[in-house]
Amino acid sequence: MELRHLDTFATVLAQGTFLAAARALGCSQSTVTLHIQELERELGVPLFTREGRRARLTPAGESLRHLTQRVRDSVAALRRGAEEVRDGSAGEVALGAVEPAASLRGSPLSATTLVMFGLV
């Protein structure tokens, strides 16, 4: 299953028609149709009924709507996490010191600092 097919599915839901979804995605209507057909083929169920220019969800499509959003949210969280690690705004910090230098020369850390750096 390809993430772009789930993105196309979500865009059709948001836009209401395959043509509007194509415009929003910056591709052709035939590409949107192909993505939906491939997703339907892979899942083995129709996701939409076509009523003129409108696309209406089938019961299977309705079930997939919520799951699709969860998958897309998880992928977005994964990308944000990777970006934070890449940019240095996330990750682990290891501190080490030997006694008595740690207690005599190290600066005290507040509970807020410990939480902020994931040390608690």
HELIX and SHEET records of a PDB file:
HELIX    1   1 LEU A    3  GLN A   15  1                                  13    
HELIX    2   2 PHE A   18  LEU A   25  1                                   8    
HELIX    3   3 GLN A   29  LEU A   43  1                                  15    
HELIX    4   4 PRO A   59  ASP A   87  1                                  29    
HELIX    5   5 ALA A  101  ARG A  105  1                                   5    
HELIX    6   6 ALA A  111  MET A  116  1                                   6    
SHEET    1   A 2 PHE A  48  GLU A  51  0                                        
SHEET    2   A 2 ARG A  54  LEU A  57 -1                                        
END                                                                             
